[in-house]
Amino acid sequence: MASLLTSAEKNTCNSAMDDLHDTFARDVTVYKDAIITTSTYTKDINPSQSYNTIYGNAGSPYGLTSESTPITYTPQSSTVSARILYGKDYSTDYFSNSQSNSQIKVLLPEGQVRMIVKKSDYDTLNEAKRIEFDSQKFAINSDLRAHGVFGAQFYTVYLKPVS
């Protein structure tokens, strides 16, 4: 099937969309689950003399205290470039005059944020547990939706504020 646009024209359109994103995007911090690191006990650890195998401290096999727990959590964060649109108070009829008898009344929730990222940031955003920008924390409230002029070039996700 013939196309109305050549490959060069399609590349020009995609390049223009990338330029639009680069112009209006800003940095957003994305937090993932922390990396859990555990160190193993070796046989040369001396167990505590007060440890009782029957009635003793079952969670701490060598009589170790919680201060010496060998589990460490390393936070993971990365920065992505995203376009942000804050939801407004649409309690008034935004898409139709309140005096008209139109049935099209679209209400968007206040506080919801729309965020658009490039396709290259999909994996980072897909694993996100929390997103932070403008000194506020957000959680993902929707699935990631792919869109673009001639294919999946960007991903849109809706966020909700986290207190």
C-alpha positions as CSV (number, residue, x, y, z in Angstrom):
1,M,0.0,0.0,0.0
2,A,1.3,3.4,-1.0
3,S,2.0,6.0,1.6
4,L,1.3,9.7,1.2
5,L,4.5,10.6,3.0
6,T,8.0,9.5,2.2
7,S,10.3,8.0,4.8
8,A,12.3,11.3,5.0
9,E,9.0,13.2,5.7
10,K,8.1,10.8,8.4
11,N,11.6,11.2,10.0
12,T,11.1,15.0,9.9
13,C,7.8,14.7,11.7
14,N,9.3,12.4,14.3
15,S,12.2,14.7,14.7
16,A,9.9,17.7,15.2
17,M,8.0,15.7,18.0
18,D,11.4,15.0,19.7
19,D,12.3,18.7,19.5
20,L,8.9,19.6,21.0
21,H,9.5,17.1,23.9
22,D,13.1,18.4,24.5
23,T,11.8,22.0,24.6
24,F,9.1,21.5,27.2
25,A,10.4,18.6,29.2
26,R,12.0,18.8,32.6
27,D,13.8,16.4,34.8
28,V,11.8,14.1,37.0
29,T,13.2,11.7,39.7
30,V,12.0,8.2,39.4
31,Y,12.4,5.9,42.4
32,K,12.5,2.1,42.1
33,D,12.5,-0.7,44.7
34,A,15.6,-0.6,46.9
35,I,18.3,-3.2,46.2
36,I,18.4,-5.6,49.1
37,T,21.9,-6.8,50.0
38,T,22.5,-9.5,52.6
39,S,25.8,-10.7,53.8
40,T,26.3,-14.3,54.8
41,Y,27.4,-15.5,58.2
42,T,30.6,-17.5,58.3
43,K,31.4,-20.3,60.7
44,D,33.9,-18.2,62.6
45,I,31.2,-16.1,64.2
46,N,30.9,-16.8,67.9
47,P,27.4,-17.3,69.0
48,S,26.2,-15.6,72.1
49,Q,26.4,-17.5,75.3
50,S,22.9,-16.4,76.2
51,Y,21.4,-17.9,73.1
52,N,18.9,-20.7,73.9
53,T,18.1,-23.0,70.9
54,I,14.7,-24.0,72.3
55,Y,13.3,-20.8,73.9
56,G,15.8,-18.3,72.6
57,N,15.9,-15.7,70.0
58,A,14.6,-17.7,66.9
59,G,15.0,-14.7,64.5
60,S,18.6,-14.2,65.4
61,P,20.4,-17.6,65.2
62,Y,23.7,-16.4,66.6
63,G,22.3,-14.1,69.3
64,L,22.9,-11.1,67.1
65,T,21.0,-7.9,67.8
66,S,19.0,-5.9,65.3
67,E,21.9,-3.4,65.1
68,S,24.1,-6.1,63.6
69,T,21.6,-7.4,61.0
70,P,23.5,-8.0,57.8
71,I,20.7,-6.7,55.5
72,T,21.2,-3.4,53.7
73,Y,18.8,-1.5,51.5
74,T,20.4,0.6,48.7
75,P,17.9,3.1,47.2
76,Q,17.6,3.2,43.4
77,S,16.7,6.4,41.6
78,S,17.2,7.8,38.2
79,T,16.3,11.0,36.3
80,V,14.1,11.1,33.2
81,S,13.0,13.9,31.0
82,A,9.2,14.3,31.1
83,R,6.5,16.7,30.0
84,I,4.1,17.5,32.9
85,L,0.5,18.6,32.9
86,Y,-1.3,19.3,36.2
87,G,-5.0,18.6,36.6
88,K,-7.1,21.6,37.4
89,D,-10.3,22.0,39.3
90,Y,-12.9,21.2,36.7
91,S,-15.9,21.3,39.0
92,T,-17.4,23.8,36.6
93,D,-18.4,22.6,33.1
94,Y,-15.2,23.0,31.1
95,F,-16.3,21.6,27.8
96,S,-19.8,23.0,27.6
97,N,-21.6,26.1,28.8
98,S,-23.6,25.4,31.9
99,Q,-26.6,27.2,30.3
100,S,-26.6,24.9,27.3
101,N,-28.3,21.6,27.2
102,S,-25.2,19.7,26.0
103,Q,-24.6,16.1,27.2
104,I,-20.9,16.4,26.8
105,K,-19.6,17.1,30.3
106,V,-16.1,15.9,30.9
107,L,-14.8,16.1,34.4
108,L,-11.1,15.6,35.1
109,P,-10.0,14.9,38.7
110,E,-8.2,17.6,40.5
111,G,-4.7,16.7,41.6
112,Q,-4.1,14.2,38.8
113,V,-1.0,14.7,36.8
114,R,-0.3,13.6,33.2
115,M,3.3,12.8,32.4
116,I,4.8,12.0,29.0
117,V,8.2,10.4,28.6
118,K,10.2,9.2,25.6
119,K,10.2,5.6,24.5
120,S,13.8,5.2,25.7
121,D,12.6,5.9,29.3
122,Y,9.8,3.2,29.3
123,D,11.7,0.6,31.2
124,T,12.7,3.1,33.9
125,L,9.1,4.3,34.3
126,N,7.6,0.8,34.2
127,E,9.6,-0.2,37.3
128,A,8.9,3.0,39.2
129,K,7.4,2.9,42.7
130,R,7.4,6.6,43.3
131,I,8.0,9.7,41.2
132,E,9.1,13.1,42.5
133,F,9.1,16.6,41.0
134,D,8.3,20.1,42.2
135,S,8.9,18.9,45.8
136,Q,5.9,16.6,45.6
137,K,5.7,12.8,45.5
138,F,3.5,10.9,43.1
139,A,2.5,7.3,42.4
140,I,1.5,5.8,39.1
141,N,-2.3,5.7,38.7
142,S,-2.7,4.2,35.2
143,D,-1.0,2.0,32.7
144,L,1.6,3.4,30.4
145,R,0.0,4.2,27.0
146,A,2.1,4.4,23.9
147,H,1.5,7.1,21.3
148,G,3.3,8.9,18.5
149,V,2.8,10.1,15.0
150,F,4.0,7.0,13.2
151,G,4.5,4.6,16.0
152,A,5.3,4.3,19.7
153,Q,7.5,7.3,20.2
154,F,6.3,8.5,23.7
155,Y,4.5,7.0,26.7
156,T,1.8,8.7,28.7
157,V,1.0,7.9,32.3
158,Y,-1.3,9.5,34.9
159,L,0.0,10.1,38.4
160,K,-1.8,10.7,41.8
161,P,-0.2,12.6,44.7
162,V,1.1,10.7,47.6
163,S,1.2,12.2,51.0
